[in-house]
Amino acid sequence: MQIADIIGMSLTDVLVWSKIEVNGLDEAEVFIELDEKVTIRIPWNFDSDEIEQKPRKKSISIFKGMSEHKLHAIRNQKIIDFLMLEDSDSAGVIELENGFLLTETSMFFHGTGLAGLNYYENLQDFEKDNGIDYLRFRT
């Protein structure tokens, strides 16, 4: 499965595996379930050959126990594009039909809460933090 294959698919769940290292670096991996049948990792470039990947053991759904959180707005939303920051060594960004953008930070300082799923509610917020030097998969 490649990036072109996920355009138009619906996000049905987000699972996160994490490892906490007190006084060190927290680690996380984000897995996105699409159409309730396939799970992927967020690609790191447009040329990713195989993005399908089963979640790690002990991965937890971000929706579990969160009935009124704003992230419920991403559930059942279709993927409309994939963005990559130019000159960046980070995961790409999945754009959803409702305007939300999803990415991940795989490692960050303990206690910050920044390792794992990161999201923006709209393109303007994304551009405010990252600038406009990004590429779109769909042109």
N, C-alpha and C positions, 0 to 999 in steps of 0.2 A: 504494500500500500504506500502510495506517495501523496504529496500535498494535493495534487490535482484531484485525487480520489475523495478527499474529505470535504471539498467545496460542495455545499448544498446539503451535507449531512447535519443532523441535529445533535446537539450536545445533550446527553441524557443523564450523565453523572460526572463528577470530578472526584477523584480519589487522590489522597496525598499520603505518602510515606515520609516519616521524618525521624531523625535521630538528633537528640539534644546532647550537646557537649558543654557542660558547665565550664565557664572560663575559657571556652574555645570557640569553635565554629559549629553552628547548627547546620544540618544537612537536610535536604528534602527532595523528593521526586514527585512530579505531578503526572497523573494519568487521566486522560479524558475519554470517557465512554461515549461512543457515537451510535445513535439509532438502536441503543440497547443490545448491540451485538459485537462491536469491535472496540478495543481500547488502544489508544495511541499515546505516545509521548509528544510534547511540543517540539517540533523540529528546530534544529539549530542553523539550518540553511535551506535554500530552495532546492538543492540537489539531494536532499536526504532520500536514500533509496527505500528504506524500510522503516516506517514510523510506527507500525503496529507493534504493540508490546503489552504483554500481560502485566497487571499491577503486581508490585512486590507484596509478599506476605505482610500482614499488619497494616496495609494501606487502609485509610478510613475515608468514607465519603464526607465531603464538606457539607452536605445537606443533612446529615444525620444529627438530629437534635436541634436543628436550627429552623424553626417554623416561620419566623418573621424576619429573616435577614435579607438584605437587599440582593445578595448573591442568588437568591431564588429566581431572580429575573433572568439569569443566564440559562436556566433549565429549559430544555426543548427549543432552544434558539438555533437557527441554522448558521453554519459557518459560511460567510460570504467572501472572505479574503484572508490572506496570510501576509504579514509584513515582516521585514527584516530591517533592523537599524544598520545603516552603512558604517563600516569600520567598527563593528561591535563584536565582542566575543561573548555573546549571551544568546539565550533561547529566542526564537522568533516570537511573533505576536499573532494570536488568532483573533480575527475580527468577526463579531456576531451580528446578525441582522438587526438587533435592537440597539446597536452602537457600542456595546461593551467590548473591550479588548482584553485578552487574557495572555499572560506570559508566566514564566516561573523564574525564581532565583534558587539555584541549587545549593548555595552555601552562603551563609552570612553570620555575622557575630552573634554569639549566644545572647538571648534575652531581647533582641530587637523585634522578633516576630516577622522578619523579612524573608526568611528562607521558606520557600513554598510557592503557592499560587499568589500572583500579583495581578491586579485588575485595574482597569480604568473604565469609568462609566461612559466616556465618549472620546472621540478623536481629539477634541480640543484639550482635554485634560492630559491625554497621552502626549500631544505635541508640546504642551507647556513643560512637561518633565523631560522629554527626550528630543525636542526640536523637530524639524521637518525633513531631516536627512534620513529618510527611510525609503525602502523599495517595497512595491506591492507585487505579489505573485500574479494577480490579475491586473492587466493594464488596460 
